[in-house]
Amino acid sequence: MKKTITLKSKTWKRDSHGLFDYESKETQKHKLMIQENSYVIRKNDTVELEKSLGSTSTGLAYIVSSGSSYKILPLSEPLWKVVRDLKDESSNKAYILKQNDTLKFGRVKYVVKELRSSPSEDMVNAKEIEVDTEGSSCKICLSEVTEPDNPLVSCCHCAGTMKYIHVQCLRMCVAALMTVKNNEKCITYTWKSMSCSLCGEPFPNAVRANGTLYHILSVQRPEIPYFIIEASSTHGNNRGMQIVSLKNSESVMLGRGHDSDMRISDISVSRLHARIKFHQGQFILEDHNSKFGTLVQVNEIELVPNEHLALQCGRSLLTFKLKNS
């Protein structure tokens, strides 16, 4: 039996930082039927289907058959799952967070660095790096002396006499770039640039050398459960890391307003934008009817029959539903 995808699209008529205004009525709407591999493209404010990409259109997604179903793949812009369109068992607008998820609140992006719900978990992402074996010197302190807890490592693109640095010297360099703020639920670390001043390579939060883990970004970890998210965009003053404890609270509110537990100072973020709660061992992200949406990036996604799926691509909202013809 042949399957048909119904695609309903809305395109915000204003082009602003790849945002879609979920409150605006100034949208261009279209309905399309898909029964074969197709490119979803946008020409001006119109969403259309094509069998190949043209130079005058913006590619939004590629629909490709996958066995008895279809997959949706991103093209020129990222695809974002719309949290306000998801439903959990209690019919809440919710998404279960996973480590390394990329989240978007308005135009501000964060990466989930750590989710810790039990003391036995080791979920730290560490960069594998080279350790000096030739008696080189540290580019900061110029010493050749190493110790088991303070080896000379190569953590960036610097070469020659600038290649190696002591782990402790690297920690001091990173600490000097940070400022720290605390409130009841959240510890905020911010910085202007967390990268090597010579080659520009970003410093890793943790490294692994000869099987040993070294934390470079020395942060205060609270009692479990807690989560860590790091800003990956550079709008306003949002470069930094947020460490949020849920030990004494069921949830934290994220937003631009003063009532938010975790403040995100950007005009595209609503005053009370989203909520993250800890429930039955999972961290759950909920949208709070925000103006520009709470989003989770997807690389590819498979359509489930008879379930509708909402994806945002730039200023277009695409809603898919797969049915038997």
C-alpha positions as CSV (number, residue, x, y, z in Angstrom):
1,M,0.0,0.0,0.0
2,K,1.4,3.4,-1.0
3,K,2.0,5.9,1.7
4,T,1.3,9.6,1.4
5,I,2.8,12.5,3.4
6,T,0.7,15.5,4.0
7,L,2.9,18.6,4.5
8,K,1.4,21.8,5.9
9,S,3.7,24.8,5.9
10,K,3.7,28.3,7.4
11,T,6.3,30.9,6.5
12,W,6.7,34.0,8.6
13,K,6.8,36.9,6.1
14,R,9.6,38.6,8.1
15,D,13.2,37.4,7.7
16,S,14.8,37.9,11.1
17,H,17.7,35.7,12.4
18,G,16.0,32.5,11.1
19,L,13.2,33.0,13.6
20,F,9.5,31.9,13.3
21,D,7.0,34.0,15.2
22,Y,4.5,31.5,16.7
23,E,2.1,34.4,17.6
24,S,2.1,36.1,14.3
25,K,-0.8,35.9,11.8
26,E,1.4,37.3,9.0
27,T,2.3,33.9,7.6
28,Q,2.0,32.3,4.2
29,K,0.3,28.9,4.3
30,H,0.6,25.9,1.9
31,K,-0.6,22.3,1.8
32,L,1.4,19.7,-0.2
33,M,1.1,16.0,-0.8
34,I,4.2,13.8,-1.1
35,Q,4.4,10.3,-2.5
36,E,8.0,10.2,-3.7
37,N,11.5,11.4,-2.8
38,S,11.3,15.2,-2.9
39,Y,13.1,18.4,-2.0
40,V,11.1,20.9,0.2
41,I,12.2,24.3,-0.9
42,R,11.2,27.9,-0.3
43,K,10.9,30.6,-3.0
44,N,10.4,33.9,-1.3
45,D,7.5,33.1,1.1
46,T,6.2,30.1,-0.8
47,V,7.1,26.5,0.2
48,E,7.1,24.1,-2.8
49,L,8.3,20.6,-3.8
50,E,11.0,19.9,-6.4
51,K,12.8,16.9,-7.7
52,S,16.1,18.8,-7.7
53,L,17.5,21.9,-6.0
54,G,17.7,25.1,-8.0
55,S,20.0,28.1,-7.5
56,T,17.1,30.5,-6.8
57,S,15.5,28.7,-4.0
58,T,16.3,27.8,-0.4
59,G,16.5,24.1,0.4
60,L,14.6,23.3,3.6
61,A,14.5,19.5,3.8
62,Y,14.9,16.3,1.7
63,I,12.2,13.7,1.9
64,V,13.6,10.2,1.1
65,S,11.9,6.8,1.3
66,S,13.3,4.4,3.9
67,G,11.9,0.9,3.7
68,S,8.2,1.2,4.4
69,S,8.5,4.8,5.8
70,Y,10.2,8.1,5.0
71,K,13.1,10.0,6.5
72,I,13.5,13.8,6.6
73,L,17.0,15.2,6.2
74,P,18.2,18.8,6.6
75,L,19.6,20.8,3.6
76,S,21.0,24.3,3.7
77,E,19.7,25.2,7.2
78,P,19.3,23.1,10.3
79,L,16.1,21.3,11.1
80,W,14.6,21.9,14.6
81,K,12.0,19.8,16.4
82,V,9.3,22.1,17.9
83,V,8.9,21.3,21.6
84,R,5.5,23.0,21.9
85,D,4.2,20.5,19.4
86,L,5.3,17.4,21.3
87,K,3.2,15.6,23.8
88,D,4.2,13.3,26.6
89,E,1.9,10.8,28.4
90,S,0.3,13.7,30.4
91,S,-0.3,15.7,27.2
92,N,2.3,18.3,28.2
93,K,4.4,20.0,25.6
94,A,7.6,18.2,26.5
95,Y,10.9,16.7,25.3
96,I,13.2,14.3,27.2
97,L,16.7,15.9,27.2
98,K,19.7,13.9,26.0
99,Q,23.4,14.6,26.4
100,N,24.8,16.6,23.4
101,D,21.4,17.9,22.3
102,T,21.5,21.3,20.8
103,L,18.7,23.5,22.1
104,K,17.4,26.8,20.8
105,F,15.5,29.4,22.8
106,G,14.6,32.2,20.4
107,R,17.9,32.7,18.5
108,V,20.1,31.6,21.5
109,K,21.6,28.1,21.2
110,Y,22.8,25.9,24.0
111,V,24.4,22.5,24.0
112,V,23.6,19.9,26.7
113,K,27.0,19.1,28.2
114,E,26.1,17.0,31.2
115,L,22.9,15.4,32.7
116,R,23.6,13.9,36.1
117,S,20.9,12.0,38.0
118,S,23.0,9.4,39.8
119,P,26.5,9.5,41.4
120,S,27.7,6.5,39.4
121,E,27.4,8.1,36.0
122,D,30.4,9.3,34.0
123,M,29.0,11.3,31.1
124,V,31.9,13.8,30.6
125,N,32.9,14.4,27.0
126,A,36.7,14.5,26.9
127,K,39.0,15.3,24.0
128,E,41.7,12.8,23.3
129,I,45.0,14.6,23.2
130,E,48.7,14.0,22.7
131,V,51.1,13.9,25.6
132,D,54.8,15.1,25.3
133,T,57.4,12.3,25.3
134,E,60.4,14.3,24.1
135,G,61.1,16.6,27.0
136,S,59.5,19.7,25.6
137,S,58.8,22.8,27.6
138,C,55.5,24.4,28.6
139,K,54.6,27.5,26.5
140,I,53.3,29.2,29.7
141,C,55.7,28.5,32.5
142,L,58.6,27.3,30.2
143,S,59.3,24.4,32.6
144,E,60.0,20.9,31.3
145,V,59.1,19.2,34.6
146,T,56.0,17.0,34.5
147,E,54.1,15.0,37.1
148,P,51.4,12.3,36.8
149,D,48.7,14.8,37.6
150,N,50.3,17.6,35.5
151,P,51.5,16.3,32.2
152,L,52.5,18.4,29.2
153,V,49.7,18.1,26.6
154,S,48.9,19.4,23.2
155,C,45.3,20.7,23.2
156,C,45.2,23.1,20.3
157,H,46.8,23.8,16.8
158,C,49.9,25.4,18.1
159,A,53.2,23.8,16.9
160,G,56.9,24.0,17.5
161,T,57.9,25.5,20.9
162,M,54.3,26.6,21.4
163,K,52.8,23.1,21.1
164,Y,52.7,21.9,24.7
165,I,51.2,23.2,27.9
166,H,50.9,21.8,31.4
167,V,47.4,20.8,32.4
168,Q,47.7,23.0,35.5
169,C,48.8,26.0,33.3
170,L,45.9,25.3,30.9
171,R,43.5,25.3,33.9
172,M,44.8,28.7,35.1
173,C,44.5,30.2,31.6
174,V,40.8,29.0,31.4
175,A,40.0,30.2,34.9
176,A,41.4,33.7,34.1
177,L,38.9,34.1,31.3
178,M,35.8,33.3,33.4
179,T,33.5,35.3,35.7
180,V,31.1,33.4,38.0
181,K,27.6,34.3,39.3
182,N,25.4,32.3,41.7
183,N,21.8,32.2,42.6
184,E,19.7,29.7,44.6
185,K,19.4,27.2,41.7
186,C,22.0,28.2,39.1
187,I,25.7,28.8,38.8
188,T,26.6,30.8,35.8
189,Y,30.1,30.9,34.2
190,T,30.5,33.5,31.4
191,W,33.4,34.4,29.2
192,K,34.2,36.5,26.1
193,S,36.5,34.0,24.4
194,M,37.5,30.5,25.7
195,S,40.1,29.8,23.1
196,C,43.9,29.8,22.6
197,S,45.2,33.4,22.1
198,L,47.8,32.1,19.5
199,C,45.9,29.7,17.2
200,G,42.3,30.5,18.1
201,E,41.4,26.9,18.8
202,P,38.6,26.6,21.5
203,F,39.9,25.1,24.7
204,P,38.2,21.7,25.7
205,N,36.3,21.4,28.9
206,A,38.0,18.1,29.6
207,V,40.8,16.1,28.0
208,R,41.9,12.5,28.2
209,A,45.6,11.7,27.9
210,N,47.0,8.1,28.1
211,G,43.7,6.9,29.5
212,T,43.5,9.5,32.3
213,L,40.7,12.1,32.5
214,Y,41.7,15.7,33.3
215,H,39.0,18.4,33.9
216,I,40.2,21.7,32.4
217,L,37.2,23.8,33.1
218,S,37.1,23.7,36.9
219,V,33.4,24.2,37.8
220,Q,31.5,23.8,41.0
221,R,29.3,20.8,40.6
222,P,26.2,20.7,42.9
223,E,24.5,17.7,44.4
224,I,22.6,15.5,42.0
225,P,20.3,15.8,40.1
226,Y,21.8,18.6,38.0
227,F,22.4,19.5,34.4
228,I,25.0,21.6,32.5
229,I,24.3,23.5,29.3
230,E,26.8,25.7,27.4
231,A,25.9,28.5,25.1
232,S,27.0,27.9,21.5
233,S,25.8,31.2,20.1
234,T,27.3,34.7,20.6
235,H,24.2,36.9,20.9
236,G,24.5,39.5,23.6
237,N,26.2,38.2,26.8
238,N,25.2,34.6,26.5
239,R,28.6,33.0,26.0
240,G,29.1,30.7,28.9
241,M,27.9,27.8,30.9
242,Q,24.9,27.2,33.2
243,I,25.0,24.6,36.0
244,V,21.6,24.1,37.3
245,S,20.6,22.0,40.4
246,L,17.2,20.4,40.8
247,K,18.0,18.9,44.2
248,N,15.6,21.2,46.2
249,S,13.2,22.0,43.4
250,E,11.0,20.2,40.9
251,S,11.9,22.5,38.0
252,V,13.7,25.7,36.8
253,M,12.3,28.4,34.6
254,L,14.4,29.7,31.7
255,G,13.7,33.2,30.2
256,R,14.5,36.8,29.9
257,G,12.5,38.0,32.9
258,H,13.7,38.6,36.4
259,D,11.4,35.9,37.6
260,S,13.4,33.2,35.7
261,D,15.8,31.0,37.6
262,M,18.1,30.9,34.6
263,R,18.2,34.2,32.8
264,I,18.9,34.5,29.1
265,S,19.4,38.1,28.2
266,D,18.3,38.3,24.6
267,I,15.2,40.1,23.1
268,S,14.2,36.9,21.1
269,V,13.7,35.0,24.4
270,S,10.4,35.4,26.2
271,R,10.2,36.5,29.8
272,L,9.2,33.0,30.9
273,H,10.3,31.0,27.9
274,A,10.7,27.3,28.9
275,R,11.0,25.0,31.9
276,I,13.3,22.1,32.7
277,K,12.1,19.6,35.3
278,F,13.4,16.4,36.7
279,H,10.8,13.6,36.7
280,Q,11.3,9.8,37.2
281,G,15.0,10.0,36.6
282,Q,14.8,12.1,33.4
283,F,15.3,15.8,32.6
284,I,12.3,17.1,30.7
285,L,12.2,20.3,28.6
286,E,8.8,22.1,28.3
287,D,7.9,25.1,26.2
288,H,6.0,27.9,27.9
289,N,4.1,29.2,24.9
290,S,7.1,31.3,23.9
291,K,6.9,33.7,21.0
292,F,9.9,32.3,19.0
293,G,9.7,28.7,20.2
294,T,11.8,26.2,22.1
295,L,13.6,23.9,19.7
296,V,15.8,20.8,19.6
297,Q,18.1,20.3,16.5
298,V,17.7,17.0,14.6
299,N,20.0,15.6,11.9
300,E,17.5,13.2,10.4
301,I,14.2,11.9,11.6
302,E,11.9,9.1,10.5
303,L,8.2,9.7,10.1
304,V,5.9,7.6,12.2
305,P,2.6,6.6,10.6
306,N,-0.4,8.6,11.7
307,E,1.6,10.9,14.0
308,H,2.2,14.5,13.0
309,L,5.7,16.0,13.3
310,A,6.5,19.7,13.4
311,L,9.9,20.9,12.3
312,Q,11.1,24.5,12.0
313,C,13.6,25.5,9.3
314,G,14.5,29.1,9.4
315,R,11.3,31.2,9.2
316,S,9.2,28.2,7.9
317,L,7.3,25.8,10.1
318,L,6.7,22.4,8.4
319,T,4.2,19.9,9.8
320,F,4.3,16.4,8.4
321,K,1.8,13.5,8.7
322,L,2.3,10.1,7.1
323,K,-0.7,8.0,6.1
324,N,-1.6,5.0,3.9
325,S,-3.2,6.1,0.7
